[in-house]
Amino acid sequence: MAKATKICLAGEGGQGVQSVAEIIAAAANAEGREALYIPNFGVEQRGGVSIAYLQIGDQPIGAPKFDKADILIALSDRAVRRCKQYVGSETVYVYDTSIEGVEEDLPKEGEAKRVLAIPALEIAKNELHPRVFNVIIMGAVVAATNVVPAEAAKKAIEKKLGYKFEQDPKLRELNFKAIDRGMELMNK
């Protein structure tokens, strides 16, 4: 029995962490896989730390939370500090290069399998659009974990945002470019 892939996404409220986890879980379900997604955030809609716990596997998943993540993506300085406990020797740790002042809080050599800094926010601002920052992150998760194919993730985005795409077809292309760009960042 293969173990479930444990994913922890953390950032500030409003960065789209919960949306990313929800869409990846929907894509996994559409592919016939088991997915369990648990949101964790404060009462603030924006400004508080938001954590999404996501597990995807081929067998039923027993517990919603986990001790150590297989992949942890931190999108803010507070998220880096708040999620230290989920890092283990097999964790792929990803954080955005725009986060400053966290050098001492990042996993040291041997504390994580790999530590990767990606310029998702910079790419969103300079190449695409700031609103697709979280979709770039989604692409990074998809590439790093292979829990769902890229096409399944795109179908799940289409299902969730299709009404917006009908109003502005350019949004579809923008979101799909963002997923592809996030995947490219992880495949370098």
C-alpha positions in Angstrom: 0.0 0.0 0.0 1.6 3.3 -1.1 1.5 6.0 1.4 -0.4 9.2 0.8 1.5 12.3 -0.2 1.3 14.9 2.5 1.2 18.5 1.4 1.3 21.6 3.6 0.6 25.0 2.0 1.0 28.1 4.2 0.8 31.8 3.6 -1.1 34.9 4.5 -4.9 35.0 4.2 -5.7 36.3 0.8 -2.8 34.6 -1.0 -5.0 31.8 -2.3 -3.5 28.9 -0.2 -6.9 27.4 0.5 -8.0 27.7 -3.2 -4.9 25.9 -4.4 -5.5 23.0 -2.0 -9.1 22.8 -2.8 -8.5 22.7 -6.6 -5.7 20.1 -6.3 -8.0 17.9 -4.1 -10.8 18.2 -6.7 -8.3 17.3 -9.4 -7.2 14.2 -7.4 -10.8 13.2 -6.8 -11.6 13.6 -10.6 -8.7 11.2 -11.3 -10.2 8.6 -9.0 -7.7 9.2 -6.1 -8.4 9.7 -2.5 -7.9 13.3 -1.3 -8.3 14.9 2.1 -8.1 18.6 2.5 -8.3 20.4 5.9 -8.1 24.2 6.0 -6.6 26.0 9.1 -6.9 29.8 9.5 -7.8 32.4 11.9 -10.9 34.6 11.9 -9.1 37.2 9.6 -10.0 37.0 5.9 -6.7 38.7 5.1 -3.6 39.2 7.1 -3.7 36.0 9.2 -1.6 32.9 8.6 -3.5 30.4 6.5 -2.5 26.7 6.3 -3.9 24.0 4.1 -3.2 20.4 4.9 -3.7 18.2 1.9 -3.2 14.4 1.5 -3.6 12.5 -1.7 -3.2 8.8 -2.1 -4.8 5.6 -3.6 -6.1 4.2 -0.3 -8.5 5.8 2.2 -6.8 8.4 4.3 -7.4 8.0 8.0 -6.3 11.2 9.7 -6.7 14.8 8.5 -3.5 16.2 9.9 0.1 14.8 9.9 3.4 15.2 11.7 5.7 15.8 8.7 4.9 17.0 5.2 6.3 15.5 2.0 6.2 18.9 0.5 5.8 22.2 2.4 5.3 25.5 0.5 5.6 28.7 2.6 4.5 31.9 1.0 5.2 34.5 3.8 7.6 35.1 6.6 5.0 34.1 9.3 4.2 30.9 7.4 7.9 30.0 7.3 8.0 30.4 11.1 4.7 28.8 11.8 5.3 25.6 9.8 8.7 24.6 11.1 7.2 21.7 12.9 6.0 20.0 9.7 9.5 19.7 8.2 11.3 16.4 8.3 14.3 14.8 6.7 12.1 13.7 3.7 10.4 17.1 3.2 10.8 19.1 0.0 10.6 22.7 1.3 9.7 25.4 -1.1 9.5 29.1 -0.4 9.1 32.3 -2.4 12.3 34.3 -3.0 10.4 37.5 -2.1 10.3 36.5 1.6 12.9 38.4 3.5 14.3 37.9 7.0 13.7 34.2 7.3 17.2 32.8 6.6 17.6 31.6 10.2 14.1 30.0 10.2 14.6 27.9 7.0 15.6 24.3 7.4 19.3 23.7 7.7 21.2 21.0 5.7 20.0 17.6 6.8 16.7 18.9 8.3 14.9 18.7 4.9 15.4 16.6 1.8 15.7 19.8 -0.3 15.1 23.5 0.2 14.1 25.4 -2.9 13.5 29.1 -3.4 11.3 30.0 -6.3 10.5 33.5 -7.7 6.7 32.9 -8.0 5.7 36.4 -6.9 8.2 38.1 -9.2 7.0 36.0 -12.1 3.4 36.8 -11.3 4.1 40.5 -11.2 6.5 40.8 -14.1 5.4 38.1 -16.6 1.8 37.3 -15.9 -0.5 39.0 -13.4 -0.2 39.3 -9.6 -3.6 37.5 -9.2 -2.2 34.2 -10.6 0.6 34.0 -8.0 -1.3 31.1 -6.3 -1.7 29.3 -9.6 2.0 29.4 -10.1 2.3 27.8 -6.7 -0.2 25.2 -7.7 1.9 24.3 -10.7 4.9 24.0 -8.4 3.0 21.6 -6.2 1.8 19.5 -9.2 5.4 19.2 -10.6 7.0 18.5 -7.2 4.6 15.8 -6.1 3.1 14.3 -9.3 -0.1 13.7 -7.3 -2.2 14.8 -10.3 -1.4 15.3 -14.0 -1.2 18.9 -15.1 -4.2 18.4 -17.3 -6.3 17.3 -14.3 -5.3 20.4 -12.5 -6.3 22.5 -15.5 -9.7 20.8 -15.7 -10.2 21.4 -12.0 -9.4 25.1 -12.4 -11.8 25.2 -15.4 -14.5 23.7 -13.2 -14.0 26.1 -10.4 -13.4 29.3 -12.5 -15.2 28.4 -15.7 -17.8 31.1 -15.1 -15.1 33.8 -14.9 -13.4 32.3 -18.0 -16.7 32.7 -20.0 -16.7 36.4 -19.0 -13.1 36.9 -19.9 -11.5 34.1 -22.0 -8.0 35.6 -21.5 -8.2 34.5 -17.9 -8.2 30.9 -18.9 -5.0 31.3 -20.9 -3.4 33.3 -18.0 -4.2 30.7 -15.4 -3.0 27.8 -17.6 0.2 29.7 -18.3 0.6 30.2 -14.6 0.3 26.4 -13.9 2.8 25.7 -16.7 5.2 28.3 -15.3 5.0 26.9 -11.8 5.8 23.5 -13.1 8.8 24.8 -15.0 10.2 26.4 -11.8 10.2 23.0 -10.1 11.6 21.1 -13.1 14.7 23.3 -13.3 
